[in-house]
Amino acid sequence: MLKKIFLNTWPFFLIFLLVFIFFWKFFLKGLLPIPADIVVGLYYPWLDYKWGYVVGVPVKNPLLSDVVSVIYFLRSQAVDILKNGSFPFWNNYSFSGYPLFANPQAAVVYPLNIFYLLLPKSVAWSLQVISQPLLAGISMYLYLKFILKTTLSSLFGAIAFAFSGFIIIFLEYNVHAHAIIFLPLLFLSIEKLFSEKRLLWGVIFSFLLGSQILAGYSQITFYSLLALLLYVIFKRNLQLTFSFLFFSLLGMALVAFYLIPAVEFLGLSQRVYEGSQEGLAFLPWQEIVNFFIPDFFGNPATANFWGEGNYTNLVGYTGIIPLILASISLTRVRENNFVSFFFYLLLLSLLLALPTPFSSLFQEIKMFGLGAASATRVLFLANFSISILGAYGLEMLYKRKLENRRFKVQSAEIIRILFLFMAILLGITLGVFIAREIFVYYEKSFQYHEESLKIIKTWETNLKVAIRNTILPLFFTFLMVITALLMAKIRKIEKVCLWMVFVFLIAELFRFGWKYTPFTKKELLFPKTPVIEFLTKQEKPFRILGGDVIPMNMWAAFGLESPAGYDAVYPLRYAQFLNVVNGGKAGDSVSRYGDIKRFDSPLMDLTNTKYILALKYDRSGRVDQKGNISYKFQLPKFKPVFEDKSVVVLENTQVKPRAFLVYDYQVETEEDKIFKTLLDSNFDLKKKIVLEEQVSGTLREGNVRGVSYLEEINGNSKVLVNHDGDGLLFVSDPYYPGWKAYLDGKETKIYRANYTFRAVFVPKGKHTINFIYEPESFKIGLVISLASLALLPGIFIYGAKKFN
């Protein structure tokens, strides 16, 4: 009995063990898998301090800045709101406020967020990161074991997938891989539905799809559904195809309470008008070499990356060992439907990632915000396919001498493939080496031409990186050749050789993963400095601008609010408002970087921005504690109120209150006229606002005895008003569908004011105005989700039976 249990469970224990080894720094040293070194090692005010290091905190991988500038604080804020007994609908820390629950990266109701409700945030974050390769490995093993029926090959594919390049690159983002881990289980449930013909597996598919959607990366869900649809079509079973479509819709309906607000948010955001970032939407053709040699163009973690664009968009690496074995499996692509499907899926992923007419069509459609997305996100399907084909190839390698038509393959075929890989890598190495020698030769020829010599030296250095990073893949390929030869000649050591293949796989993937993944001390995760202490002690409400000090969103970790922000999705109207603040036009191109750079703009004062942070520089432009702040901060309305080392806190003396009363307004419906009016020097922003429709009540100027803005949890706010006139209460919180205002408990209309903010009519007297975010999209989605759940009992009862 115990032996049977062990034989069935030991692969899971091995996956657990490998994950433990990969994250040993967390389990044995208490270091966190989060790039907190970026905060204290790159940015002020933290950079003024050494944090226990001699020359400051070294930064392992600066490319992961989104983790600490967006994702970590979104999760943290959602958890804090939940623990305070509210639902996290709204984020009031960036962009003057924008949706939180509908923001995909927040993944508010993702099932694995349970960690945050039970543990400290830093530990919960770490366990959620660790769960990604663990669950990816387990889910892939279950799928492959069902298909291949054998343990070792299934385990090989599981390990290759769990620590593949895409998962490792986005491991600490804690978003992408959470969506990916459901993919093998979705394929498994389709197989079960097809083979057992029980509707129960369709319901399981729906829950898995819903969980993938809640994980928060819609682009991966989109590509997953595309792959699954092709999978069921490939099986040429019309009933299965219709079942797939039905249960896919059911899965979406089950999470409609999230999906509808998310779609609404996307439709109202800058994302659908935004182009791809960093000028790189596709995988450059030369980057295909990364499938063989992951760091041919260097690595940002070793500060020698010389490739084109962003490293995270270029990695299709699954390991040279899985790639070799996948090549072996392709010898059966014409006679095995399983192999042929994943070969075609691999080709499709490359067609979508590379700059082909097919991929350009997807980019032009701009559906679901794909026009602003990197096409290379589809490379997770390449990793998935190579892992599966590699597992099948290992099965063929191990069973080549057995009388099994499914896996039978000649040793000569295997050796030819292995030597082909050797030739490819040797050819790349030799070509790069010759190129480097040519540059060395020309370096001597151009020693008196400074510019030419600089270019030559740069190329010489880059090629040296390429040669050095080719050695290890070449070494592993050589080991595979030797191992295959031994397996062909000495059958007694086949199992030993088979386990050696596992050792090679783990060695190359762990080496790649450890090189890229940072671990940092808990103490470095958003520590306070005197500047931050000063700001957090000031009377609220107010907003700040990081200026050239605190970078985007990092103020949120300390409960500070800002009109600026950085996120993949935020309201388009607000992005257009920021364009005008910065001296442009509302119709100019928009970006996920929503900063304010024109500090002299009167519209900046309107956003309740009271404090601005500035650095001191010497005459040569270097940060200097004895220097002066930049000219752009030297405005009459700014006065220094606090100073610590290199950082100066400036107070904006012309800041407008978060909420104030006006007794006059102007109606404009065209955006150009709205902003022309707001920027008119004769238009007094303290006494007048611009609306887009007439107010139902009549305004009558009176004396204002008091306006108090009281913040509450989840962005909801309360304003106390006392005046003897009939006026408009202006609040510099964004106008967005779902916000409702209650005047003394009775709902009152919210007007869109000054293009993107709010205003309500307030009659004379003492009043309390409550602003509460109650999105209709959530309510509609909740009804759909509950209705979908009501269908499940019937499906479960009927699903116990087989359908024909």
FENGI-V880634 format. One record per backbone hydrogen bond with DSSP energy under -1.0 kcal/mol. CO is the residue of the C=O (numbers start at 1). NH is the residue of the N-H. E is the energy in kcal/mol with one decimal. If there is no record, write none. Layout:
# FENGI-V880634
CO;NH;E / CO;NH;E
This chain:
# FENGI-V880634
1;5;-2.3 / 2;6;-2.6 / 3;7;-2.6 / 4;8;-1.6 / 5;9;-1.5 / 6;10;-2.5 / 9;13;-1.7 / 10;14;-2.3 / 11;15;-2.1 / 12;16;-2.4 / 13;17;-2.6 / 14;18;-2.5 / 15;19;-2.2 / 16;20;-2.4 / 17;21;-2.5 / 18;22;-2.6 / 19;23;-2.2 / 21;24;-1.5 / 23;26;-1.3 / 23;27;-1.8 / 24;28;-3.0 / 25;31;-2.2 / 32;34;-2.1 / 32;520;-2.4 / 34;36;-2.6 / 35;38;-1.5 / 36;40;-1.3 / 37;41;-1.9 / 38;42;-1.3 / 39;43;-1.1 / 43;47;-1.6 / 45;48;-1.2 / 46;49;-2.1 / 50;53;-1.7 / 61;64;-1.5 / 64;67;-1.5 / 65;69;-1.5 / 66;70;-1.8 / 66;71;-1.6 / 67;72;-2.6 / 70;74;-1.7 / 71;75;-2.2 / 72;76;-2.3 / 73;77;-2.7 / 74;78;-2.0 / 75;79;-2.3 / 76;80;-2.5 / 77;81;-2.3 / 78;82;-2.2 / 79;83;-2.6 / 80;84;-1.1 / 81;86;-2.1 / 82;85;-1.7 / 87;89;-2.2 / 89;100;-2.9 / 91;98;-2.5 / 93;562;-1.5 / 94;97;-2.5 / 98;91;-2.9 / 100;103;-1.2 / 103;106;-1.3 / 107;110;-1.5 / 110;113;-2.4 / 111;114;-1.4 / 112;115;-1.4 / 113;116;-1.3 / 115;119;-2.0 / 120;124;-2.9 / 121;125;-2.9 / 122;126;-1.8 / 123;127;-2.6 / 124;128;-2.1 / 125;129;-2.2 / 126;130;-2.6 / 127;131;-1.9 / 129;132;-1.2 / 130;134;-1.2 / 131;135;-2.9 / 132;136;-2.5 / 133;137;-2.3 / 134;138;-2.2 / 135;139;-2.6 / 136;140;-2.1 / 137;141;-2.2 / 138;142;-2.2 / 139;143;-1.9 / 140;144;-2.7 / 141;145;-2.7 / 142;146;-1.4 / 143;147;-1.6 / 144;148;-3.7 / 145;149;-1.2 / 151;155;-2.6 / 152;156;-2.4 / 153;157;-2.2 / 154;158;-1.9 / 155;159;-2.5 / 156;160;-2.5 / 157;161;-2.1 / 158;162;-2.7 / 159;163;-1.9 / 161;164;-1.3 / 164;168;-2.4 / 165;169;-2.9 / 166;170;-1.8 / 168;171;-1.2 / 175;179;-1.2 / 176;180;-1.5 / 177;181;-2.1 / 180;183;-2.1 / 182;186;-2.3 / 183;187;-2.1 / 184;188;-2.4 / 185;189;-2.6 / 186;190;-1.7 / 187;191;-2.2 / 188;192;-2.7 / 189;193;-2.5 / 190;194;-2.3 / 191;195;-2.7 / 192;196;-3.0 / 197;803;-2.3 / 198;201;-1.5 / 199;203;-1.9 / 200;204;-2.2 / 201;205;-2.2 / 202;206;-2.1 / 203;207;-2.2 / 204;208;-2.4 / 205;209;-2.7 / 206;210;-2.5 / 207;211;-2.3 / 208;212;-2.2 / 209;213;-2.3 / 210;214;-2.2 / 211;215;-1.1 / 213;216;-1.3 / 217;221;-1.5 / 218;222;-2.7 / 219;223;-2.2 / 220;224;-2.4 / 221;225;-2.6 / 222;226;-1.8 / 223;227;-2.3 / 224;228;-2.6 / 225;229;-2.5 / 226;230;-2.0 / 227;231;-1.8 / 228;232;-2.2 / 229;233;-2.2 / 230;234;-2.4 / 233;236;-1.6 / 237;241;-2.1 / 238;242;-2.3 / 239;243;-2.2 / 240;244;-2.7 / 241;245;-2.2 / 242;246;-2.4 / 243;247;-2.8 / 244;248;-2.0 / 245;249;-2.1 / 246;250;-2.3 / 247;251;-2.1 / 248;252;-2.0 / 249;253;-2.5 / 250;254;-2.4 / 253;256;-1.6 / 255;258;-1.7 / 255;259;-2.9 / 256;260;-2.3 / 258;262;-2.2 / 259;263;-2.5 / 260;264;-2.5 / 261;265;-2.6 / 262;266;-2.4 / 263;267;-2.4 / 264;268;-1.4 / 266;269;-1.3 / 268;572;-2.9 / 270;273;-1.5 / 277;280;-1.6 / 281;375;-2.7 / 284;287;-1.8 / 285;288;-1.7 / 286;289;-1.3 / 287;290;-2.1 / 288;291;-2.1 / 289;292;-1.3 / 289;293;-3.2 / 293;296;-1.6 / 295;298;-2.0 / 297;306;-3.2 / 299;302;-1.4 / 299;304;-1.7 / 310;313;-1.8 / 311;314;-1.8 / 317;165;-2.6 / 319;323;-1.6 / 320;324;-2.2 / 321;325;-2.3 / 322;326;-2.6 / 323;327;-1.8 / 324;328;-1.5 / 325;329;-1.9 / 326;330;-1.3 / 328;331;-1.5 / 329;332;-2.0 / 330;333;-1.4 / 332;336;-1.3 / 336;340;-2.7 / 337;341;-2.5 / 338;342;-1.7 / 339;343;-1.9 / 340;344;-2.4 / 341;345;-2.5 / 342;346;-1.8 / 343;347;-2.1 / 344;348;-2.6 / 345;349;-2.4 / 346;350;-1.7 / 347;351;-2.5 / 348;352;-2.2 / 349;353;-1.5 / 350;354;-2.9 / 353;283;-3.3 / 354;356;-2.4 / 356;360;-2.4 / 357;361;-1.6 / 358;362;-1.3 / 359;363;-1.9 / 360;364;-2.2 / 361;365;-1.9 / 362;366;-1.1 / 366;369;-1.3 / 367;370;-2.1 / 369;372;-1.5 / 370;373;-1.4 / 374;377;-1.7 / 375;378;-1.6 / 376;379;-1.9 / 377;380;-1.2 / 378;381;-1.9 / 379;383;-2.3 / 380;384;-2.4 / 381;385;-2.5 / 382;386;-2.8 / 383;387;-2.3 / 384;388;-1.8 / 385;389;-3.0 / 386;390;-2.7 / 387;391;-1.9 / 388;392;-2.1 / 389;393;-2.6 / 390;394;-2.2 / 391;395;-1.8 / 392;396;-2.1 / 393;397;-2.4 / 394;398;-2.5 / 395;399;-2.1 / 402;404;-2.4 / 404;407;-1.0 / 404;408;-2.3 / 410;414;-1.4 / 411;415;-2.6 / 412;416;-2.2 / 413;417;-2.0 / 414;418;-2.5 / 415;419;-2.6 / 416;420;-1.8 / 417;421;-2.1 / 418;422;-2.2 / 419;423;-2.5 / 420;424;-2.5 / 421;425;-2.6 / 422;426;-2.8 / 423;427;-2.6 / 424;428;-2.4 / 425;429;-2.7 / 426;430;-3.1 / 427;431;-2.7 / 428;432;-2.5 / 429;433;-2.6 / 430;434;-2.7 / 431;435;-2.2 / 432;436;-2.4 / 433;437;-2.3 / 434;438;-2.2 / 435;439;-2.0 / 436;440;-2.4 / 437;441;-2.2 / 438;442;-2.4 / 439;443;-1.7 / 440;444;-1.1 / 441;445;-1.2 / 442;446;-2.3 / 446;449;-1.8 / 449;453;-2.8 / 450;454;-2.1 / 451;455;-2.0 / 452;456;-2.4 / 453;457;-2.5 / 454;458;-2.0 / 455;459;-2.3 / 456;460;-2.5 / 457;461;-2.4 / 458;462;-2.4 / 459;463;-2.6 / 460;464;-1.5 / 461;465;-1.7 / 462;466;-2.1 / 463;467;-2.5 / 464;468;-2.4 / 465;469;-2.3 / 470;474;-2.0 / 471;475;-2.4 / 472;476;-2.5 / 473;477;-2.2 / 474;478;-2.2 / 475;479;-2.2 / 476;480;-2.1 / 477;481;-2.0 / 478;482;-2.2 / 479;483;-2.7 / 480;484;-2.6 / 481;485;-2.2 / 482;486;-2.3 / 483;487;-2.4 / 484;488;-1.9 / 485;489;-1.8 / 486;490;-3.2 / 490;493;-1.1 / 491;494;-1.7 / 493;497;-2.7 / 494;498;-2.5 / 495;499;-2.2 / 496;500;-1.7 / 497;501;-1.7 / 498;502;-1.2 / 499;503;-2.1 / 500;504;-2.6 / 501;505;-2.4 / 502;506;-2.7 / 503;507;-2.4 / 504;508;-2.4 / 505;509;-2.3 / 506;510;-2.6 / 507;511;-1.9 / 508;512;-1.7 / 509;513;-2.6 / 510;514;-3.2 / 511;515;-1.5 / 512;516;-1.2 / 513;517;-2.3 / 520;32;-3.5 / 521;524;-1.4 / 522;525;-1.7 / 524;526;-1.3 / 529;533;-2.7 / 530;534;-2.4 / 531;535;-2.1 / 532;536;-2.5 / 535;538;-1.2 / 543;610;-2.2 / 543;611;-1.5 / 545;613;-2.0 / 546;549;-2.8 / 551;554;-1.3 / 553;556;-2.0 / 555;558;-1.8 / 555;560;-1.8 / 556;559;-1.8 / 561;544;-2.8 / 562;96;-2.4 / 564;95;-2.5 / 565;594;-2.6 / 570;270;-2.2 / 571;575;-1.8 / 572;576;-2.5 / 573;577;-2.0 / 574;578;-2.2 / 575;579;-1.6 / 576;580;-1.7 / 577;581;-2.3 / 578;582;-2.0 / 579;584;-2.7 / 580;583;-1.9 / 585;588;-1.7 / 592;567;-1.7 / 594;565;-1.7 / 597;599;-1.0 / 598;601;-1.2 / 602;606;-1.0 / 604;607;-1.3 / 605;608;-1.2 / 605;656;-2.4 / 608;543;-2.5 / 610;652;-3.4 / 611;545;-1.9 / 612;650;-3.2 / 614;648;-2.9 / 616;624;-2.4 / 617;628;-2.4 / 618;621;-1.7 / 622;618;-2.8 / 624;627;-1.9 / 628;617;-3.3 / 630;633;-1.7 / 631;634;-1.2 / 633;635;-2.1 / 635;638;-1.7 / 637;653;-3.1 / 639;651;-3.1 / 642;649;-3.2 / 644;647;-2.5 / 646;616;-1.8 / 647;644;-2.5 / 648;614;-2.4 / 649;641;-2.7 / 649;642;-1.2 / 650;612;-2.4 / 651;639;-1.9 / 652;655;-1.2 / 658;732;-2.4 / 660;730;-3.0 / 662;728;-2.9 / 664;689;-1.3 / 666;691;-2.4 / 670;674;-2.3 / 671;675;-2.3 / 672;676;-2.1 / 673;677;-2.2 / 674;678;-2.3 / 675;679;-2.2 / 680;683;-1.9 / 684;687;-1.1 / 684;688;-1.6 / 689;666;-2.0 / 690;754;-2.9 / 691;668;-2.5 / 700;726;-2.8 / 703;724;-1.7 / 706;722;-2.2 / 708;720;-2.8 / 710;718;-2.8 / 713;716;-1.1 / 716;712;-1.9 / 717;771;-3.1 / 718;710;-3.8 / 719;769;-2.9 / 720;708;-2.6 / 721;767;-2.9 / 722;705;-2.6 / 722;706;-1.4 / 723;765;-3.9 / 726;700;-2.7 / 727;762;-3.1 / 728;662;-2.3 / 729;760;-1.6 / 730;660;-2.1 / 731;733;-1.1 / 731;758;-2.0 / 736;739;-1.9 / 738;774;-3.3 / 740;772;-2.8 / 741;748;-2.9 / 742;770;-2.4 / 743;746;-1.8 / 746;743;-3.2 / 751;759;-1.3 / 753;757;-2.8 / 754;756;-1.2 / 756;735;-2.6 / 757;753;-2.5 / 758;731;-2.4 / 759;751;-3.4 / 760;729;-3.2 / 762;727;-2.1 / 765;723;-1.3 / 767;721;-2.7 / 768;744;-3.1 / 769;719;-2.7 / 770;742;-2.4 / 771;717;-1.7 / 772;740;-2.6 / 775;779;-1.4 / 776;780;-2.8 / 777;781;-2.1 / 778;782;-2.5 / 779;783;-2.0 / 780;784;-1.9 / 781;785;-2.6 / 782;786;-2.6 / 783;787;-2.4 / 784;788;-2.2 / 785;789;-2.3 / 786;790;-1.8 / 789;792;-1.1 / 791;795;-1.8 / 792;796;-3.4 / 793;797;-2.5 / 794;798;-2.7 / 795;799;-2.7 / 798;801;-1.6
